[in-house]
Amino acid sequence: MTKVLIAGFKHETNTFSVLKTDRAAYEARSWVEGAAIPEAYRGTNTEIAAFIDAAGRHGWTPVYAVAGDATPSGPVTQAMFDTAVGAIARAVDDAGGVDAMLLNLHGAMVCEHTDDGEGALLEALRERYGRALPIGVTLDLHANVTDRMAALCDIMVSYRTYPHVDLHDIATECADLLARTLKGGIRPTVTVARRETMEGFDQGRTTAPGPMLDALERARAMMAEPGVLSVSVNAGFTHADTYDTGPSVVVVGDGADERYRAMAEELMAFGWETRHIATVGTVSYADAMAVARAEGRPGAPVVIADFADNPGGGGYSDSTGLLRAMVEAGLRDTAFGMICDPEAAAACHEAGEGARVPLALGGKTDPRFGAPVEMTGTVKALSDGRFRFEGPMQAGLAIDCGPSALFEAGGLSIAIGSRRYQNYDRAFFTHLGLVPEEHAVIAVKSAQHFRAAYGAKAFAIVLADEGHGLTSHDLKRLPYARVRRPVYPLDLE
């Protein structure tokens, strides 16, 4: 039987965050080892589930190592990196070796000891198991792909949707290419191209016509060419201060052929030419409040995204700029969440459902992004924070937000959690008994993924950004030191 290792070690690193990413950060979201992996992931819309399904379909013996994912934050500690490498090595050794590997990575991991976390991981595995071992890798489309990453894997496939709803599909594509490799049908190679830009392809947005959808159409045409196995368009992750931060194009081809380099360069040139084009824009808090008051109604709500404090990009999830604006505007019939505040959640649990309690909500991680908002309200519901996503993103996956509460003050119904999560699933509200679309306004800490859950129900969507958070799009406000220079938009126009 062919033995294929299945492992995941993901992190999107915001190098400007003060929060370290250690073992506790992974355990707060996902750290599953060995035989526990199938039970945790089978039947979910995830890459690991697709790898499991592929093993059954292709008749492989799966060797389960680890499935690790931490909410975006600061650099991964070297101890945590070594733990992940060790978990993979133990699984391989216990199995008496493997014939191939399927790795679920992100592509924008930065560690204490290296700016190229995925490249360092692949290098460690190559040093231990050699260059001949076939390795297939899945990436987020916000990967910052390095030459080292491309050189050290055989197959590299990135998501093609943002919000990311194609995780299972992409991992299936990767696994099926690995199956063809193991049968000797193909000899895949990976080619990557970049330009002197940190931004491109409309940040990867696929919810409206624009550069990303155009690029993906071009990529599909390229994939119809002989020998081309896969083409990925990566928008990059701008909040990682590394040399190669920015968009890229990856072409996986059968064997060595200069056509693959030409294709990657051609598509990346399109990314450079369209780098200024964005299908969305942000507005002030005042403008967001005006839209919400004028247009929001139950059943057809206005959705406000707290763009600058997106925990899905490394935001602390407790900045208070938008919350304070909603309070001061007297906004009513509003569902807001989730704000990460373990102290406030604990106070609600201590008081109990139905109690009126004063809270100093949010503003506890970084004073630059707003002081706590003093509020007195009613504890409407309590939860242990454990639930499953309803989808479409990561449907069926179980998560744990820690002790959570629904707190009502004035016209605001506020979901409070104890762990940082981007709100891209209705279950962040519904596990507390709140049906979000029954409110006139839904306010979420997210930048784009919220559209997967709330976009179809929204009468209007506004992105609010006044710099109150670590994921504000004004990159010139951030102290970049390691990215290549000159580069757009810091230097070049």
CORVENMO-V91497 format. One record per backbone hydrogen bond with DSSP energy under -1.0 kcal/mol. NH is the residue of the N-H (numbers start at 1). CO is the residue of the C=O. E is the energy in kcal/mol with one decimal. If there is no record, write none. Layout:
nh=[NH	NH]
co=[CO	CO]
e=[E	E]
//
This chain:
nh=[4	5	6	7	8	9	10	13	14	15	17	21	26	27	28	29	30	30	32	34	36	37	40	41	42	44	45	46	50	51	52	53	54	55	56	57	58	60	61	63	65	67	68	69	70	74	76	77	81	82	83	84	85	86	87	88	89	90	91	92	93	94	95	96	97	99	100	101	102	103	104	105	111	112	117	120	121	122	123	124	125	126	127	128	129	130	136	137	138	139	140	143	144	150	151	152	154	155	157	159	165	170	171	172	173	174	175	176	177	178	179	180	181	182	183	184	185	189	191	193	197	198	203	204	205	206	214	215	216	217	218	219	220	221	222	223	225	228	229	230	232	234	235	240	242	245	248	249	250	251	252	253	254	255	260	262	263	264	265	266	267	268	269	270	271	272	273	274	275	277	283	288	289	290	291	292	293	294	295	296	299	300	302	303	304	305	306	307	309	313	315	320	324	325	326	327	328	329	330	331	334	335	336	337	339	340	341	345	346	347	348	349	350	351	352	354	355	357	359	361	363	369	370	373	375	377	378	379	380	381	383	387	389	396	397	399	401	404	405	406	407	408	409	412	413	414	415	416	417	418	423	424	428	429	430	431	432	433	434	438	439	440	441	442	443	444	445	446	451	452	454	455	459	460	462	464	465	469	471	475	477	478	480	484	488	491]
co=[61	100	63	102	66	104	68	108	73	239	14	75	22	23	24	26	26	69	67	65	33	34	36	37	38	41	395	44	46	47	48	49	50	51	52	53	54	55	2	4	6	32	8	30	10	19	110	21	77	78	79	80	81	82	83	84	85	86	87	88	89	90	91	93	92	3	3	134	5	136	7	138	114	76	109	116	117	118	119	120	121	122	123	124	125	126	101	155	103	157	106	140	107	146	147	148	135	135	137	139	163	166	167	168	169	170	171	172	173	174	175	176	177	178	179	181	180	253	251	249	195	488	200	201	202	162	210	211	212	213	214	215	216	217	218	219	222	225	252	252	250	248	141	237	240	242	234	193	232	191	230	189	227	187	257	258	259	260	261	262	263	264	265	266	267	268	269	270	272	274	463	284	285	286	287	288	289	290	291	292	437	297	440	460	442	462	444	305	306	310	310	369	320	321	322	323	324	325	327	326	411	441	413	443	415	317	417	341	342	343	344	345	346	347	348	379	352	377	375	373	318	366	367	361	359	357	408	355	406	406	404	399	397	389	394	387	385	383	416	381	414	378	412	409	334	407	336	405	339	401	445	422	425	426	426	427	429	430	429	435	436	333	333	302	335	304	337	444	448	449	450	451	301	301	303	305	283	467	308	473	474	475	478	243	196	487]
e=[-2.0	-2.6	-2.8	-2.1	-3.0	-1.9	-2.6	-2.5	-2.4	-1.2	-2.0	-2.0	-1.6	-2.7	-1.6	-1.4	-1.8	-1.2	-1.9	-2.2	-1.6	-2.1	-1.6	-2.0	-2.8	-1.9	-1.9	-1.8	-1.6	-2.3	-2.3	-2.5	-2.5	-2.1	-1.6	-2.3	-2.7	-2.2	-3.4	-2.5	-2.3	-2.6	-2.5	-2.5	-1.1	-2.4	-2.6	-2.4	-2.3	-2.9	-1.7	-2.0	-2.3	-2.4	-2.1	-2.0	-2.5	-2.5	-1.8	-2.3	-2.7	-3.0	-1.4	-1.3	-3.0	-3.2	-1.1	-2.2	-2.8	-2.9	-2.7	-2.0	-3.2	-2.7	-2.7	-2.4	-2.2	-2.7	-2.2	-2.2	-2.0	-2.6	-2.5	-1.2	-3.0	-2.5	-2.8	-2.4	-2.2	-2.2	-1.9	-1.3	-2.1	-1.9	-2.4	-1.4	-2.3	-1.7	-2.2	-1.6	-1.3	-2.7	-2.1	-2.0	-2.2	-2.2	-2.6	-2.6	-1.8	-1.9	-2.1	-1.9	-2.0	-2.7	-1.5	-1.5	-2.2	-2.4	-2.3	-2.0	-2.0	-3.2	-1.2	-2.6	-1.8	-1.9	-2.3	-2.6	-2.6	-1.9	-2.0	-2.4	-2.3	-1.7	-2.0	-2.1	-2.0	-1.7	-2.6	-1.7	-2.9	-3.0	-2.7	-1.2	-1.6	-1.2	-2.3	-1.9	-2.5	-2.7	-3.1	-2.1	-2.5	-3.0	-1.6	-2.0	-2.5	-2.3	-2.5	-2.3	-2.3	-2.1	-2.2	-1.4	-1.5	-1.9	-2.5	-1.7	-1.3	-1.8	-2.9	-2.2	-2.6	-2.0	-2.1	-2.3	-2.6	-2.0	-2.6	-1.7	-2.9	-2.1	-2.2	-2.8	-2.9	-2.7	-3.4	-2.1	-1.6	-2.2	-2.5	-1.7	-2.8	-1.9	-2.3	-2.2	-2.8	-1.9	-1.1	-2.2	-2.4	-2.6	-2.7	-2.0	-2.2	-2.8	-2.8	-2.6	-2.4	-2.1	-2.0	-2.2	-2.4	-2.0	-2.5	-3.6	-1.8	-2.6	-3.7	-2.6	-3.6	-2.0	-1.4	-2.5	-2.8	-2.3	-2.8	-2.8	-2.7	-1.2	-2.2	-1.7	-2.4	-2.8	-2.2	-2.9	-3.1	-2.7	-2.2	-2.6	-2.8	-2.8	-2.3	-2.2	-3.2	-3.4	-3.1	-3.1	-2.5	-2.1	-1.4	-1.3	-1.9	-2.0	-2.7	-1.8	-2.1	-2.1	-1.6	-1.6	-2.0	-1.3	-1.8	-2.6	-3.3	-2.6	-1.1	-1.3	-2.0	-1.9	-2.8	-1.4	-2.9	-1.1	-2.7	-2.6	-2.2	-1.8	-3.1	-1.7	-1.7	-1.9	-1.8	-1.4	-2.0	-3.3]
//
